[in-house]
Amino acid sequence: MAKQACPTLQIDNDRVRVTEWRFAPGAATGYHRHEMDYVVVPLTSGRLRLVEPAGTREVGLEAGASYTRPAGVEHDVINANDFEFAFVEIELKGS
């Protein structure tokens, strides 16, 4: 069984949910579907492996280079590095 990524909930209110995710090498979130639009802020630079309905791919992320995705994204996120990887995920609950 793969190691599990470690989520730490930082904020959860009526507007946003902010979670810090830390991944040991090879750790994964588990396959999931995002129910809200979200922003990811990488805390480290490295590569993540994404297992998606269309297949598996690797993406490079740079510390501080944020990106956004819409609700409905489905994937498993896996640390493809030989070091810890971390990011902050900000889910937007709407107004």
C-alpha positions as CSV (number, residue, x, y, z in Angstrom):
1,M,0.0,0.0,0.0
2,A,1.3,3.5,-0.9
3,K,2.1,6.0,1.8
4,Q,-0.5,8.6,2.4
5,A,0.1,12.3,2.0
6,C,-0.5,14.2,5.2
7,P,-3.1,17.0,5.2
8,T,-3.2,19.7,7.8
9,L,-6.4,21.8,7.8
10,Q,-5.5,25.4,8.5
11,I,-8.7,27.3,7.8
12,D,-12.3,26.1,7.2
13,N,-14.9,28.8,7.1
14,D,-17.9,29.8,5.0
15,R,-15.7,31.2,2.2
16,V,-12.6,29.0,1.9
17,R,-10.9,25.7,3.1
18,V,-7.1,25.9,3.3
19,T,-5.1,22.7,3.7
20,E,-1.4,22.2,3.8
21,W,-0.4,18.9,2.1
22,R,2.9,17.2,2.9
23,F,4.1,14.2,0.8
24,A,6.9,11.9,1.8
25,P,8.7,10.4,-1.3
26,G,6.1,8.2,-3.1
27,A,3.2,9.4,-0.9
28,A,-0.2,9.9,-2.5
29,T,-3.5,11.7,-1.8
30,G,-5.6,8.8,-3.0
31,Y,-7.9,9.1,-6.0
32,H,-10.4,12.0,-5.4
33,R,-12.7,14.5,-7.1
34,H,-12.6,18.2,-6.3
35,E,-16.0,19.5,-5.5
36,M,-14.9,23.2,-5.5
37,D,-12.6,25.5,-7.6
38,Y,-9.2,25.5,-6.0
39,V,-5.8,27.2,-6.0
40,V,-2.5,25.4,-5.3
41,V,0.5,27.2,-3.9
42,P,3.6,25.0,-4.0
43,L,5.9,25.4,-1.0
44,T,8.7,23.4,-2.7
45,S,9.9,22.8,-6.2
46,G,9.7,19.3,-7.8
47,R,7.6,16.8,-9.7
48,L,4.2,15.4,-9.0
49,R,2.7,12.3,-10.7
50,L,-1.0,12.7,-11.6
51,V,-3.2,9.7,-12.2
52,E,-6.2,11.0,-14.1
53,P,-9.1,9.5,-16.1
54,A,-7.1,10.1,-19.3
55,G,-3.9,8.5,-18.0
56,T,-0.8,9.2,-15.9
57,R,1.5,12.2,-16.4
58,E,4.1,14.1,-14.4
59,V,4.2,17.8,-13.9
60,G,6.9,20.1,-12.6
61,L,6.0,22.7,-10.0
62,E,8.0,25.7,-8.7
63,A,7.9,27.0,-5.1
64,G,5.6,30.0,-5.0
65,A,4.2,29.6,-8.6
66,S,0.5,29.2,-7.9
67,Y,-2.1,27.7,-10.2
68,T,-5.9,27.2,-10.2
69,R,-8.2,24.4,-11.3
70,P,-12.0,24.2,-11.6
71,A,-14.3,22.0,-9.6
72,G,-14.7,18.5,-11.1
73,V,-11.0,17.6,-11.5
74,E,-10.4,13.9,-10.6
75,H,-7.0,12.5,-9.9
76,D,-4.5,10.9,-7.5
77,V,-1.5,13.1,-6.7
78,I,1.8,11.3,-6.0
79,N,5.1,12.7,-4.9
80,A,7.5,11.7,-7.7
81,N,10.6,13.1,-5.9
82,D,13.1,11.5,-3.6
83,F,12.4,14.3,-1.1
84,E,9.4,15.7,0.8
85,F,7.1,17.8,-1.3
86,A,4.5,20.3,0.0
87,F,1.8,22.6,-1.2
88,V,-1.1,24.6,0.2
89,E,-4.5,24.0,-1.4
90,I,-7.1,26.8,-1.1
91,E,-10.6,25.6,-2.0
92,L,-13.1,28.3,-2.9
93,K,-16.6,27.8,-1.4
94,G,-18.3,30.6,-3.4
95,S,-20.1,33.6,-2.1
